[in-house]
Amino acid sequence: MPSADEVAVVLPGPGTATDHRDIILQCKEGPLKRIYETNPAYAPLHYVLLFPRGELGWHLNIKYADRPNGPA
């Protein structure tokens, strides 16, 4: 499970709604990394209580299970 000693949030602008909801990460001694909404890591990084083990969330190439008579 990922862990960190420090967590910071930067909310630029006047606090109004925006079209983009990307996440910007800075790893130890590394450059900033942008996580777009379409990145499979976006959901576990944004909704940490729903993905406590960091498993990947929705992504563009997720497989569709076609089960017409099976459970949803």
N, C-alpha and C positions, 0 to 999 in steps of 0.2 A: 504494500500500500504506500503511495507517495506521502511524503511528509516534508515539512518545512519549518524552519525556526522563525522566519519572518514572512508576513504576507502584507502586500500593499495594494491599494486601489487608487487609480488616477481617473477622475471623471472630468474631462475637459469641457469647456463651454459653460453656458448659463444654466445647464440642467434640463434643457428641453429635450424632447424625444428626437432620436436620430434614426436613420434608415439602417445603419450598420451596427452590429452587435458583436464585433470581433473581440477576441481575447488576445492580449499582448503578454507574452511571458519573457522573463529574463532568467536564464539558467545561470548557475554559478560561473562567474568569470566568462560569460559568453555574450553574444549579441542578442538583441531583442528578437523574438520570434512571434509572428502574427498567426493566430489560429482563427481561420475563417469559419463562418457558420456551417459550411459544407464539409468541414474536416471531421472525421469520425471521432476525434478527441475533444471536439467542442462540447458535446453534451456532458461527458463526465467531468470536464473542467468547470463548466458553468453550473451544473446541478450536482454538486458533490454529495448531497444527502441521498439522491436517487441512484448514484453510481459509486458507492463507497469503496469498491475494489478497483475502480478505474477502468472497467470494461468499456469497450467502444460503443458509441451510440449510433444513431442514424447516420447514413452516408449515401452518396449518390448511387453507388453500385451495390446496394444491399439486395440480397436475394429475396424474391417474392415467393412465398409458399402458396401454391395454388391447390387448395384442398376444398373442393366444392361440397363434399359430404362429411368432411372432418371438422374438428373443433376450430374455432376462429383463433 
